[in-house]
């Protein structure tokens, strides 16, 4: 079984969070110095989606570490979208791990940069309401189809939804990344979050972290 933190809701803070805790929006609370990733195609700072404490995902290997998630994304009111945002190797998304992380893409020592915004364009920041649950690990398509239909439905329902850690629910076939081994860091249906996050038409964000807590990857499945 895998310990998972279900995201039950998002709570707007009303003021900046300056401690190294899990949050969405705002500005990164860097642990070992600014390391802002830059879009490979557009030479512009990516937009920070949030930061996630790594301890609850990896245990001892993640103790005292933080992950920072970024995507190439339009400003409020800007007509701009780069489809390479879905590709873990497209140069338009990034997962930074600190301390001791290994990120090979272009980055600049920017302490602050583009963050999430509300529907009216104002900067926004959220804590998350988390509920710990245990999930069964990943199953192959054959194993899943061999289950009685009721058990299969329960399994899918159990691993669905927004969460930190646990088992990914891919909807376009299993898309495990090369390298690793990897653990799910974040699963997020970005059509249902309380902030604009354009990753495609009907999209689900998956972020992963290596089991040694040194690397992160991000991909998007979009119907």
N, C-alpha and C positions, 0 to 999 in steps of 0.2 A: 504494500500500500504506500501511496505517496501523500505526504502532508501538503495540503493546498490551502491557500487563503482566498476564499471567495470574496469578490468585490461586491458588497451589498449596496453600496451607494457612494456618492461623491459629495463632500461638504465644502462649500466655498469658504475660504479662510477670512477674507476681508482685509488681510494684512500679510506681508511677506513672511514666509517661513525661512528661517536662517539656520536651522539645525539639520544635521544629516539624517533625515527620516524619509520614508516613502511619501511621495506626493506627485501630483500632476500639475503642470504649468509652473508659473513663477520662473525663477532663475536657479541654475544649479548651485548647490552648496558643495563646492569642490573640496575634496579631501587632500589632494596633493598638487594643487595648482591647476589653473584653467587649461582646458584641452578641448576647444570648441571645433567640431568637425566642419569641413567646408565641402559644399557641393562640388563634385568632380566636373560636372558639365557646365555649371553656371558661376563658379567661383564666388559663391555667396554663402554666408553662414547658414547651416541648417537650423531648423526650428526645434527647440527642446520640447519633447512631449512630457517628460517627467523623470524622476529618479526613484530607484527601488533599492531598498536594503537587501543585500545578498545573503545575509545570515539565515533568514527563514527558508530560503530556497536550497542552499547548499550545506547548511549546518556549519561545522567547524571550518570548512574550506572557504566559506563566505563571511566568516566573522570579521567585523570591522570594515567590510568592503561595501561599496556603493556602485550601482550601475546607473548610467545616464543614457536615455534614449532620445534619438534625434531623427528627423526626417526633413527632406527638402520640401518646403511648403510655402504657399502664397501668403503674403500679407493680407490683412483685412481689406476687402474691396479690390484686390488685385486679381486679374484674370490670368491665372498661371497654374499649370499642373505638369509635372514631369512623370510620365508613366514608369520610368525606371525606379520609382520609389518602392515598387513591389519586390525588386530583385535584391537579394542579400549581397550580390556582387556588382550592383549597378552604380555604386558610388553616390547614391542619393538617400541613404539612411545609414545610421551608425549606432552602435552600442559601445559606450566607453565604460571601462571598469577601472576603478581606483580604490586603493593603491595597487600597484603591481600589474596593471592591465597591459595588454599588448594590442594596440590599434595601429594598423598600417596605413590608413587613409590620410589625406591631407587634413591638418588641424592647425589652429592658431591659438595663441594664449589669450583668448578673450574671456574676461571674467563674466561678462554678460552678453546677451544677444537676443535673437527673436524667441519669444515665448508664446504660449497659448493665449488666445484672446476669446472674449465672449462674443455673442451675436452682434453687439454694437461696436465691436472692435477694441474695447478696453481690455487691458491685461487682466488675466484671471489665474487663480491658483486654487487647488483643491487638495484636501486630505482625502483618504479613502476609509470607508467603513469596512472592516475585514472580518470574516468569519472562518475559523479554521475547520477544515473537514479532511477526511481521508479518501483518496481515490485509488481505484485499481490502475495498474500500469497499462501501457499501450498494448493493443492487440492487433494482430495482423487481420487483413480482410477475411481470410479464411477462418480464423478463430472467431471473429465477430459473427460471421454468417452461420457458424455452427451452433451459436447460442439459440435457445428458444426465443421467439420474437419478443416476449415480455421482458426477458433478461437483457436482450439486445437493446431494447428501448430504454430500460433503466440505466444501462451502462452509458449510452449516448447522452441521456439527460443529465447523468451525474457529472460528466466531464465537459458539458456545454457551459457557455457563459463566460463572463469576465472574471479573471482570476490571476493570482500570482502563484507560480509553481504548479505542479500537478501534471496531468496528461493532456497533450494537445488534441483538440478535435478538429482535424483537417476536414474540409468539405470539398476539396478538389484532389483527393488522393493524398496519401502520406508524403510529406515533403521534408524528410529528414535531411539535414545538411551534411556535406562532406566534412571530414575532420572530426573534432569532438573527442570523446563522447559529449553530448549536449544534454542539458536539462532545460525544460521550459521555464522561462522567467516570467513572461506575461502573455496572456491571451486576452484580446480586447476587440469587441465588435464596435468599430468606431462610428457607426451610424447612430448608436444609442447613447453616446456620452454627452455630457452637458456642455460641450465646447465644440466648435467647428474643427473637424480633423478630416480633411479630404484625402483619402488614400485610394479612391476609386469609386465605383458605383455601389457595390454591396460587398464591403470588405471586412476582413478579419486580420488583425495584426497579431503576429507571433514573434516574440523575442526569445532568444535562447542564450544560455551562458554555458561555457565549458565547465566540466565537473571540477577542474582545478581552480576555477575562479579567476582565470586570466583573460578570457576572450568572450565577446558577445557577438551575436548576429541577429539580424532582423529581416523578416520577410512578410509579405502581405499576400493573402489569397483573396481574389476578387472575382465574383461571378459576372 
